[in-house]
């Protein structure tokens, strides 16, 4: 019984997190941390927000990414160029970003 993992390892009373069974096993087997899962969820939310904008707006964002920071900053918020590229790929327009 020396390899028993207590789950969750750190608990805050103000935090309740819902995870999939797959994520639960990844945490228990130490393949992922809870922070990894939170980041993945927030990343997917950012990508969904971008894909909801549509191809034309994403092309506008891509065309206006700063060469210095690799971020779009403008009237549609602040977005990482990697997230914009991922959203365009998911919409079938990733070739637009080809350099």
Phi and psi restraints in degrees (range 20) as a CNS / XPLOR table:
assign (resid 1 and name C) (resid 2 and name N)
       (resid 2 and name CA) (resid 2 and name C) 1.0 -71.4 20.0 2
assign (resid 2 and name N) (resid 2 and name CA)
       (resid 2 and name C) (resid 3 and name N) 1.0 -18.9 20.0 2
assign (resid 2 and name C) (resid 3 and name N)
       (resid 3 and name CA) (resid 3 and name C) 1.0 -100.1 20.0 2
assign (resid 3 and name N) (resid 3 and name CA)
       (resid 3 and name C) (resid 4 and name N) 1.0 19.1 20.0 2
assign (resid 3 and name C) (resid 4 and name N)
       (resid 4 and name CA) (resid 4 and name C) 1.0 -72.7 20.0 2
assign (resid 4 and name N) (resid 4 and name CA)
       (resid 4 and name C) (resid 5 and name N) 1.0 130.8 20.0 2
assign (resid 4 and name C) (resid 5 and name N)
       (resid 5 and name CA) (resid 5 and name C) 1.0 -102.9 20.0 2
assign (resid 5 and name N) (resid 5 and name CA)
       (resid 5 and name C) (resid 6 and name N) 1.0 125.7 20.0 2
assign (resid 5 and name C) (resid 6 and name N)
       (resid 6 and name CA) (resid 6 and name C) 1.0 -83.4 20.0 2
assign (resid 6 and name N) (resid 6 and name CA)
       (resid 6 and name C) (resid 7 and name N) 1.0 130.0 20.0 2
assign (resid 6 and name C) (resid 7 and name N)
       (resid 7 and name CA) (resid 7 and name C) 1.0 -124.8 20.0 2
assign (resid 7 and name N) (resid 7 and name CA)
       (resid 7 and name C) (resid 8 and name N) 1.0 135.0 20.0 2
assign (resid 7 and name C) (resid 8 and name N)
       (resid 8 and name CA) (resid 8 and name C) 1.0 -73.8 20.0 2
assign (resid 8 and name N) (resid 8 and name CA)
       (resid 8 and name C) (resid 9 and name N) 1.0 154.4 20.0 2
assign (resid 8 and name C) (resid 9 and name N)
       (resid 9 and name CA) (resid 9 and name C) 1.0 -74.9 20.0 2
assign (resid 9 and name N) (resid 9 and name CA)
       (resid 9 and name C) (resid 10 and name N) 1.0 -34.8 20.0 2
assign (resid 9 and name C) (resid 10 and name N)
       (resid 10 and name CA) (resid 10 and name C) 1.0 -129.3 20.0 2
assign (resid 10 and name N) (resid 10 and name CA)
       (resid 10 and name C) (resid 11 and name N) 1.0 128.4 20.0 2
assign (resid 10 and name C) (resid 11 and name N)
       (resid 11 and name CA) (resid 11 and name C) 1.0 -124.0 20.0 2
assign (resid 11 and name N) (resid 11 and name CA)
       (resid 11 and name C) (resid 12 and name N) 1.0 132.4 20.0 2
assign (resid 11 and name C) (resid 12 and name N)
       (resid 12 and name CA) (resid 12 and name C) 1.0 -111.9 20.0 2
assign (resid 12 and name N) (resid 12 and name CA)
       (resid 12 and name C) (resid 13 and name N) 1.0 136.4 20.0 2
assign (resid 12 and name C) (resid 13 and name N)
       (resid 13 and name CA) (resid 13 and name C) 1.0 -62.4 20.0 2
assign (resid 13 and name N) (resid 13 and name CA)
       (resid 13 and name C) (resid 14 and name N) 1.0 -27.5 20.0 2
assign (resid 13 and name C) (resid 14 and name N)
       (resid 14 and name CA) (resid 14 and name C) 1.0 -90.4 20.0 2
assign (resid 14 and name N) (resid 14 and name CA)
       (resid 14 and name C) (resid 15 and name N) 1.0 7.7 20.0 2
assign (resid 14 and name C) (resid 15 and name N)
       (resid 15 and name CA) (resid 15 and name C) 1.0 -124.7 20.0 2
assign (resid 15 and name N) (resid 15 and name CA)
       (resid 15 and name C) (resid 16 and name N) 1.0 122.2 20.0 2
assign (resid 15 and name C) (resid 16 and name N)
       (resid 16 and name CA) (resid 16 and name C) 1.0 -126.0 20.0 2
assign (resid 16 and name N) (resid 16 and name CA)
       (resid 16 and name C) (resid 17 and name N) 1.0 126.0 20.0 2
assign (resid 16 and name C) (resid 17 and name N)
       (resid 17 and name CA) (resid 17 and name C) 1.0 -122.3 20.0 2
assign (resid 17 and name N) (resid 17 and name CA)
       (resid 17 and name C) (resid 18 and name N) 1.0 132.4 20.0 2
assign (resid 17 and name C) (resid 18 and name N)
       (resid 18 and name CA) (resid 18 and name C) 1.0 -98.6 20.0 2
assign (resid 18 and name N) (resid 18 and name CA)
       (resid 18 and name C) (resid 19 and name N) 1.0 126.6 20.0 2
assign (resid 18 and name C) (resid 19 and name N)
       (resid 19 and name CA) (resid 19 and name C) 1.0 -127.7 20.0 2
assign (resid 19 and name N) (resid 19 and name CA)
       (resid 19 and name C) (resid 20 and name N) 1.0 158.9 20.0 2
assign (resid 19 and name C) (resid 20 and name N)
       (resid 20 and name CA) (resid 20 and name C) 1.0 -73.8 20.0 2
assign (resid 20 and name N) (resid 20 and name CA)
       (resid 20 and name C) (resid 21 and name N) 1.0 164.4 20.0 2
assign (resid 20 and name C) (resid 21 and name N)
       (resid 21 and name CA) (resid 21 and name C) 1.0 -61.8 20.0 2
assign (resid 21 and name N) (resid 21 and name CA)
       (resid 21 and name C) (resid 22 and name N) 1.0 -37.8 20.0 2
assign (resid 21 and name C) (resid 22 and name N)
       (resid 22 and name CA) (resid 22 and name C) 1.0 -61.4 20.0 2
assign (resid 22 and name N) (resid 22 and name CA)
       (resid 22 and name C) (resid 23 and name N) 1.0 -45.1 20.0 2
assign (resid 22 and name C) (resid 23 and name N)
       (resid 23 and name CA) (resid 23 and name C) 1.0 -66.0 20.0 2
assign (resid 23 and name N) (resid 23 and name CA)
       (resid 23 and name C) (resid 24 and name N) 1.0 -37.1 20.0 2
assign (resid 23 and name C) (resid 24 and name N)
       (resid 24 and name CA) (resid 24 and name C) 1.0 -57.6 20.0 2
assign (resid 24 and name N) (resid 24 and name CA)
       (resid 24 and name C) (resid 25 and name N) 1.0 -48.7 20.0 2
assign (resid 24 and name C) (resid 25 and name N)
       (resid 25 and name CA) (resid 25 and name C) 1.0 -66.3 20.0 2
assign (resid 25 and name N) (resid 25 and name CA)
       (resid 25 and name C) (resid 26 and name N) 1.0 -33.7 20.0 2
assign (resid 25 and name C) (resid 26 and name N)
       (resid 26 and name CA) (resid 26 and name C) 1.0 -64.8 20.0 2
assign (resid 26 and name N) (resid 26 and name CA)
       (resid 26 and name C) (resid 27 and name N) 1.0 -36.2 20.0 2
assign (resid 26 and name C) (resid 27 and name N)
       (resid 27 and name CA) (resid 27 and name C) 1.0 -70.6 20.0 2
assign (resid 27 and name N) (resid 27 and name CA)
       (resid 27 and name C) (resid 28 and name N) 1.0 -46.8 20.0 2
assign (resid 27 and name C) (resid 28 and name N)
       (resid 28 and name CA) (resid 28 and name C) 1.0 -62.4 20.0 2
assign (resid 28 and name N) (resid 28 and name CA)
       (resid 28 and name C) (resid 29 and name N) 1.0 -37.2 20.0 2
assign (resid 28 and name C) (resid 29 and name N)
       (resid 29 and name CA) (resid 29 and name C) 1.0 -89.3 20.0 2
assign (resid 29 and name N) (resid 29 and name CA)
       (resid 29 and name C) (resid 30 and name N) 1.0 7.4 20.0 2
assign (resid 29 and name C) (resid 30 and name N)
       (resid 30 and name CA) (resid 30 and name C) 1.0 62.2 20.0 2
assign (resid 30 and name N) (resid 30 and name CA)
       (resid 30 and name C) (resid 31 and name N) 1.0 29.7 20.0 2
assign (resid 30 and name C) (resid 31 and name N)
       (resid 31 and name CA) (resid 31 and name C) 1.0 -83.6 20.0 2
assign (resid 31 and name N) (resid 31 and name CA)
       (resid 31 and name C) (resid 32 and name N) 1.0 -26.0 20.0 2
assign (resid 31 and name C) (resid 32 and name N)
       (resid 32 and name CA) (resid 32 and name C) 1.0 -139.7 20.0 2
assign (resid 32 and name N) (resid 32 and name CA)
       (resid 32 and name C) (resid 33 and name N) 1.0 159.6 20.0 2
assign (resid 32 and name C) (resid 33 and name N)
       (resid 33 and name CA) (resid 33 and name C) 1.0 -108.4 20.0 2
assign (resid 33 and name N) (resid 33 and name CA)
       (resid 33 and name C) (resid 34 and name N) 1.0 167.6 20.0 2
assign (resid 33 and name C) (resid 34 and name N)
       (resid 34 and name CA) (resid 34 and name C) 1.0 -61.7 20.0 2
assign (resid 34 and name N) (resid 34 and name CA)
       (resid 34 and name C) (resid 35 and name N) 1.0 -36.1 20.0 2
assign (resid 34 and name C) (resid 35 and name N)
       (resid 35 and name CA) (resid 35 and name C) 1.0 -62.9 20.0 2
assign (resid 35 and name N) (resid 35 and name CA)
       (resid 35 and name C) (resid 36 and name N) 1.0 -38.5 20.0 2
assign (resid 35 and name C) (resid 36 and name N)
       (resid 36 and name CA) (resid 36 and name C) 1.0 -59.2 20.0 2
assign (resid 36 and name N) (resid 36 and name CA)
       (resid 36 and name C) (resid 37 and name N) 1.0 -44.9 20.0 2
assign (resid 36 and name C) (resid 37 and name N)
       (resid 37 and name CA) (resid 37 and name C) 1.0 -67.0 20.0 2
assign (resid 37 and name N) (resid 37 and name CA)
       (resid 37 and name C) (resid 38 and name N) 1.0 -41.1 20.0 2
assign (resid 37 and name C) (resid 38 and name N)
       (resid 38 and name CA) (resid 38 and name C) 1.0 -61.7 20.0 2
assign (resid 38 and name N) (resid 38 and name CA)
       (resid 38 and name C) (resid 39 and name N) 1.0 -41.6 20.0 2
assign (resid 38 and name C) (resid 39 and name N)
       (resid 39 and name CA) (resid 39 and name C) 1.0 -64.0 20.0 2
assign (resid 39 and name N) (resid 39 and name CA)
       (resid 39 and name C) (resid 40 and name N) 1.0 -43.8 20.0 2
assign (resid 39 and name C) (resid 40 and name N)
       (resid 40 and name CA) (resid 40 and name C) 1.0 -59.5 20.0 2
assign (resid 40 and name N) (resid 40 and name CA)
       (resid 40 and name C) (resid 41 and name N) 1.0 -42.3 20.0 2
assign (resid 40 and name C) (resid 41 and name N)
       (resid 41 and name CA) (resid 41 and name C) 1.0 -64.7 20.0 2
assign (resid 41 and name N) (resid 41 and name CA)
       (resid 41 and name C) (resid 42 and name N) 1.0 -43.2 20.0 2
assign (resid 41 and name C) (resid 42 and name N)
       (resid 42 and name CA) (resid 42 and name C) 1.0 -68.5 20.0 2
assign (resid 42 and name N) (resid 42 and name CA)
       (resid 42 and name C) (resid 43 and name N) 1.0 -34.3 20.0 2
assign (resid 42 and name C) (resid 43 and name N)
       (resid 43 and name CA) (resid 43 and name C) 1.0 -64.3 20.0 2
assign (resid 43 and name N) (resid 43 and name CA)
       (resid 43 and name C) (resid 44 and name N) 1.0 -46.3 20.0 2
assign (resid 43 and name C) (resid 44 and name N)
       (resid 44 and name CA) (resid 44 and name C) 1.0 -61.9 20.0 2
assign (resid 44 and name N) (resid 44 and name CA)
       (resid 44 and name C) (resid 45 and name N) 1.0 -36.8 20.0 2
assign (resid 44 and name C) (resid 45 and name N)
       (resid 45 and name CA) (resid 45 and name C) 1.0 -64.5 20.0 2
assign (resid 45 and name N) (resid 45 and name CA)
       (resid 45 and name C) (resid 46 and name N) 1.0 -40.9 20.0 2
assign (resid 45 and name C) (resid 46 and name N)
       (resid 46 and name CA) (resid 46 and name C) 1.0 -63.8 20.0 2
assign (resid 46 and name N) (resid 46 and name CA)
       (resid 46 and name C) (resid 47 and name N) 1.0 -42.9 20.0 2
assign (resid 46 and name C) (resid 47 and name N)
       (resid 47 and name CA) (resid 47 and name C) 1.0 -65.1 20.0 2
assign (resid 47 and name N) (resid 47 and name CA)
       (resid 47 and name C) (resid 48 and name N) 1.0 -41.5 20.0 2
assign (resid 47 and name C) (resid 48 and name N)
       (resid 48 and name CA) (resid 48 and name C) 1.0 -61.9 20.0 2
assign (resid 48 and name N) (resid 48 and name CA)
       (resid 48 and name C) (resid 49 and name N) 1.0 -43.0 20.0 2
assign (resid 48 and name C) (resid 49 and name N)
       (resid 49 and name CA) (resid 49 and name C) 1.0 -57.3 20.0 2
assign (resid 49 and name N) (resid 49 and name CA)
       (resid 49 and name C) (resid 50 and name N) 1.0 -42.3 20.0 2
assign (resid 49 and name C) (resid 50 and name N)
       (resid 50 and name CA) (resid 50 and name C) 1.0 -70.6 20.0 2
assign (resid 50 and name N) (resid 50 and name CA)
       (resid 50 and name C) (resid 51 and name N) 1.0 -44.6 20.0 2
assign (resid 50 and name C) (resid 51 and name N)
       (resid 51 and name CA) (resid 51 and name C) 1.0 -63.7 20.0 2
assign (resid 51 and name N) (resid 51 and name CA)
       (resid 51 and name C) (resid 52 and name N) 1.0 -30.8 20.0 2
assign (resid 51 and name C) (resid 52 and name N)
       (resid 52 and name CA) (resid 52 and name C) 1.0 -65.6 20.0 2
assign (resid 52 and name N) (resid 52 and name CA)
       (resid 52 and name C) (resid 53 and name N) 1.0 -19.9 20.0 2
assign (resid 52 and name C) (resid 53 and name N)
       (resid 53 and name CA) (resid 53 and name C) 1.0 -72.3 20.0 2
assign (resid 53 and name N) (resid 53 and name CA)
       (resid 53 and name C) (resid 54 and name N) 1.0 -26.8 20.0 2
assign (resid 53 and name C) (resid 54 and name N)
       (resid 54 and name CA) (resid 54 and name C) 1.0 92.6 20.0 2
assign (resid 54 and name N) (resid 54 and name CA)
       (resid 54 and name C) (resid 55 and name N) 1.0 163.2 20.0 2
assign (resid 54 and name C) (resid 55 and name N)
       (resid 55 and name CA) (resid 55 and name C) 1.0 -62.9 20.0 2
assign (resid 55 and name N) (resid 55 and name CA)
       (resid 55 and name C) (resid 56 and name N) 1.0 -45.7 20.0 2
assign (resid 55 and name C) (resid 56 and name N)
       (resid 56 and name CA) (resid 56 and name C) 1.0 -61.6 20.0 2
assign (resid 56 and name N) (resid 56 and name CA)
       (resid 56 and name C) (resid 57 and name N) 1.0 -44.7 20.0 2
assign (resid 56 and name C) (resid 57 and name N)
       (resid 57 and name CA) (resid 57 and name C) 1.0 -67.2 20.0 2
assign (resid 57 and name N) (resid 57 and name CA)
       (resid 57 and name C) (resid 58 and name N) 1.0 -39.1 20.0 2
assign (resid 57 and name C) (resid 58 and name N)
       (resid 58 and name CA) (resid 58 and name C) 1.0 -63.0 20.0 2
assign (resid 58 and name N) (resid 58 and name CA)
       (resid 58 and name C) (resid 59 and name N) 1.0 -37.9 20.0 2
assign (resid 58 and name C) (resid 59 and name N)
       (resid 59 and name CA) (resid 59 and name C) 1.0 -62.8 20.0 2
assign (resid 59 and name N) (resid 59 and name CA)
       (resid 59 and name C) (resid 60 and name N) 1.0 -39.9 20.0 2
assign (resid 59 and name C) (resid 60 and name N)
       (resid 60 and name CA) (resid 60 and name C) 1.0 -60.9 20.0 2
assign (resid 60 and name N) (resid 60 and name CA)
       (resid 60 and name C) (resid 61 and name N) 1.0 -45.9 20.0 2
assign (resid 60 and name C) (resid 61 and name N)
       (resid 61 and name CA) (resid 61 and name C) 1.0 -60.0 20.0 2
assign (resid 61 and name N) (resid 61 and name CA)
       (resid 61 and name C) (resid 62 and name N) 1.0 -46.6 20.0 2
assign (resid 61 and name C) (resid 62 and name N)
       (resid 62 and name CA) (resid 62 and name C) 1.0 -60.8 20.0 2
assign (resid 62 and name N) (resid 62 and name CA)
       (resid 62 and name C) (resid 63 and name N) 1.0 -43.1 20.0 2
assign (resid 62 and name C) (resid 63 and name N)
       (resid 63 and name CA) (resid 63 and name C) 1.0 -66.5 20.0 2
assign (resid 63 and name N) (resid 63 and name CA)
       (resid 63 and name C) (resid 64 and name N) 1.0 -18.8 20.0 2
assign (resid 63 and name C) (resid 64 and name N)
       (resid 64 and name CA) (resid 64 and name C) 1.0 -113.2 20.0 2
assign (resid 64 and name N) (resid 64 and name CA)
       (resid 64 and name C) (resid 65 and name N) 1.0 20.8 20.0 2
assign (resid 64 and name C) (resid 65 and name N)
       (resid 65 and name CA) (resid 65 and name C) 1.0 -71.1 20.0 2
assign (resid 65 and name N) (resid 65 and name CA)
       (resid 65 and name C) (resid 66 and name N) 1.0 135.7 20.0 2
assign (resid 65 and name C) (resid 66 and name N)
       (resid 66 and name CA) (resid 66 and name C) 1.0 -69.1 20.0 2
assign (resid 66 and name N) (resid 66 and name CA)
       (resid 66 and name C) (resid 67 and name N) 1.0 133.3 20.0 2
assign (resid 66 and name C) (resid 67 and name N)
       (resid 67 and name CA) (resid 67 and name C) 1.0 -68.5 20.0 2
assign (resid 67 and name N) (resid 67 and name CA)
       (resid 67 and name C) (resid 68 and name N) 1.0 -25.6 20.0 2
assign (resid 67 and name C) (resid 68 and name N)
       (resid 68 and name CA) (resid 68 and name C) 1.0 -83.0 20.0 2
assign (resid 68 and name N) (resid 68 and name CA)
       (resid 68 and name C) (resid 69 and name N) 1.0 -36.7 20.0 2
assign (resid 68 and name C) (resid 69 and name N)
       (resid 69 and name CA) (resid 69 and name C) 1.0 -112.1 20.0 2
assign (resid 69 and name N) (resid 69 and name CA)
       (resid 69 and name C) (resid 70 and name N) 1.0 -14.2 20.0 2
assign (resid 69 and name C) (resid 70 and name N)
       (resid 70 and name CA) (resid 70 and name C) 1.0 64.6 20.0 2
assign (resid 70 and name N) (resid 70 and name CA)
       (resid 70 and name C) (resid 71 and name N) 1.0 25.2 20.0 2
assign (resid 70 and name C) (resid 71 and name N)
       (resid 71 and name CA) (resid 71 and name C) 1.0 -124.0 20.0 2
assign (resid 71 and name N) (resid 71 and name CA)
       (resid 71 and name C) (resid 72 and name N) 1.0 148.6 20.0 2
assign (resid 71 and name C) (resid 72 and name N)
       (resid 72 and name CA) (resid 72 and name C) 1.0 -91.8 20.0 2
assign (resid 72 and name N) (resid 72 and name CA)
       (resid 72 and name C) (resid 73 and name N) 1.0 129.1 20.0 2
assign (resid 72 and name C) (resid 73 and name N)
       (resid 73 and name CA) (resid 73 and name C) 1.0 -131.6 20.0 2
assign (resid 73 and name N) (resid 73 and name CA)
       (resid 73 and name C) (resid 74 and name N) 1.0 117.0 20.0 2
assign (resid 73 and name C) (resid 74 and name N)
       (resid 74 and name CA) (resid 74 and name C) 1.0 -174.8 20.0 2
assign (resid 74 and name N) (resid 74 and name CA)
       (resid 74 and name C) (resid 75 and name N) 1.0 -154.6 20.0 2
assign (resid 74 and name C) (resid 75 and name N)
       (resid 75 and name CA) (resid 75 and name C) 1.0 -63.6 20.0 2
assign (resid 75 and name N) (resid 75 and name CA)
       (resid 75 and name C) (resid 76 and name N) 1.0 -18.9 20.0 2
assign (resid 75 and name C) (resid 76 and name N)
       (resid 76 and name CA) (resid 76 and name C) 1.0 -103.3 20.0 2
assign (resid 76 and name N) (resid 76 and name CA)
       (resid 76 and name C) (resid 77 and name N) 1.0 19.2 20.0 2
assign (resid 76 and name C) (resid 77 and name N)
       (resid 77 and name CA) (resid 77 and name C) 1.0 99.9 20.0 2
assign (resid 77 and name N) (resid 77 and name CA)
       (resid 77 and name C) (resid 78 and name N) 1.0 -159.6 20.0 2
assign (resid 77 and name C) (resid 78 and name N)
       (resid 78 and name CA) (resid 78 and name C) 1.0 -122.4 20.0 2
assign (resid 78 and name N) (resid 78 and name CA)
       (resid 78 and name C) (resid 79 and name N) 1.0 124.3 20.0 2
assign (resid 78 and name C) (resid 79 and name N)
       (resid 79 and name CA) (resid 79 and name C) 1.0 -138.8 20.0 2
assign (resid 79 and name N) (resid 79 and name CA)
       (resid 79 and name C) (resid 80 and name N) 1.0 139.8 20.0 2
assign (resid 79 and name C) (resid 80 and name N)
       (resid 80 and name CA) (resid 80 and name C) 1.0 -73.3 20.0 2
assign (resid 80 and name N) (resid 80 and name CA)
       (resid 80 and name C) (resid 81 and name N) 1.0 140.0 20.0 2
assign (resid 80 and name C) (resid 81 and name N)
       (resid 81 and name CA) (resid 81 and name C) 1.0 -62.5 20.0 2
assign (resid 81 and name N) (resid 81 and name CA)
       (resid 81 and name C) (resid 82 and name N) 1.0 -31.3 20.0 2
assign (resid 81 and name C) (resid 82 and name N)
       (resid 82 and name CA) (resid 82 and name C) 1.0 -66.0 20.0 2
assign (resid 82 and name N) (resid 82 and name CA)
       (resid 82 and name C) (resid 83 and name N) 1.0 -38.0 20.0 2
assign (resid 82 and name C) (resid 83 and name N)
       (resid 83 and name CA) (resid 83 and name C) 1.0 -68.3 20.0 2
assign (resid 83 and name N) (resid 83 and name CA)
       (resid 83 and name C) (resid 84 and name N) 1.0 -39.8 20.0 2
assign (resid 83 and name C) (resid 84 and name N)
       (resid 84 and name CA) (resid 84 and name C) 1.0 -62.0 20.0 2
assign (resid 84 and name N) (resid 84 and name CA)
       (resid 84 and name C) (resid 85 and name N) 1.0 -45.1 20.0 2
assign (resid 84 and name C) (resid 85 and name N)
       (resid 85 and name CA) (resid 85 and name C) 1.0 -62.2 20.0 2
assign (resid 85 and name N) (resid 85 and name CA)
       (resid 85 and name C) (resid 86 and name N) 1.0 -43.3 20.0 2
assign (resid 85 and name C) (resid 86 and name N)
       (resid 86 and name CA) (resid 86 and name C) 1.0 -60.9 20.0 2
assign (resid 86 and name N) (resid 86 and name CA)
       (resid 86 and name C) (resid 87 and name N) 1.0 -43.9 20.0 2
assign (resid 86 and name C) (resid 87 and name N)
       (resid 87 and name CA) (resid 87 and name C) 1.0 -63.1 20.0 2
assign (resid 87 and name N) (resid 87 and name CA)
       (resid 87 and name C) (resid 88 and name N) 1.0 -43.4 20.0 2
assign (resid 87 and name C) (resid 88 and name N)
       (resid 88 and name CA) (resid 88 and name C) 1.0 -63.3 20.0 2
assign (resid 88 and name N) (resid 88 and name CA)
       (resid 88 and name C) (resid 89 and name N) 1.0 -39.3 20.0 2
assign (resid 88 and name C) (resid 89 and name N)
       (resid 89 and name CA) (resid 89 and name C) 1.0 -60.2 20.0 2
assign (resid 89 and name N) (resid 89 and name CA)
       (resid 89 and name C) (resid 90 and name N) 1.0 -44.4 20.0 2
assign (resid 89 and name C) (resid 90 and name N)
       (resid 90 and name CA) (resid 90 and name C) 1.0 -66.0 20.0 2
assign (resid 90 and name N) (resid 90 and name CA)
       (resid 90 and name C) (resid 91 and name N) 1.0 -26.2 20.0 2
assign (resid 90 and name C) (resid 91 and name N)
       (resid 91 and name CA) (resid 91 and name C) 1.0 -90.3 20.0 2
assign (resid 91 and name N) (resid 91 and name CA)
       (resid 91 and name C) (resid 92 and name N) 1.0 4.0 20.0 2
assign (resid 91 and name C) (resid 92 and name N)
       (resid 92 and name CA) (resid 92 and name C) 1.0 82.1 20.0 2
assign (resid 92 and name N) (resid 92 and name CA)
       (resid 92 and name C) (resid 93 and name N) 1.0 17.7 20.0 2
assign (resid 92 and name C) (resid 93 and name N)
       (resid 93 and name CA) (resid 93 and name C) 1.0 -124.2 20.0 2
assign (resid 93 and name N) (resid 93 and name CA)
       (resid 93 and name C) (resid 94 and name N) 1.0 26.0 20.0 2
assign (resid 93 and name C) (resid 94 and name N)
       (resid 94 and name CA) (resid 94 and name C) 1.0 -64.0 20.0 2
assign (resid 94 and name N) (resid 94 and name CA)
       (resid 94 and name C) (resid 95 and name N) 1.0 -24.6 20.0 2
assign (resid 94 and name C) (resid 95 and name N)
       (resid 95 and name CA) (resid 95 and name C) 1.0 -61.9 20.0 2
assign (resid 95 and name N) (resid 95 and name CA)
       (resid 95 and name C) (resid 96 and name N) 1.0 -22.7 20.0 2
assign (resid 95 and name C) (resid 96 and name N)
       (resid 96 and name CA) (resid 96 and name C) 1.0 -61.5 20.0 2
assign (resid 96 and name N) (resid 96 and name CA)
       (resid 96 and name C) (resid 97 and name N) 1.0 -28.7 20.0 2
assign (resid 96 and name C) (resid 97 and name N)
       (resid 97 and name CA) (resid 97 and name C) 1.0 -87.1 20.0 2
assign (resid 97 and name N) (resid 97 and name CA)
       (resid 97 and name C) (resid 98 and name N) 1.0 -4.8 20.0 2
assign (resid 97 and name C) (resid 98 and name N)
       (resid 98 and name CA) (resid 98 and name C) 1.0 -60.2 20.0 2
assign (resid 98 and name N) (resid 98 and name CA)
       (resid 98 and name C) (resid 99 and name N) 1.0 138.4 20.0 2
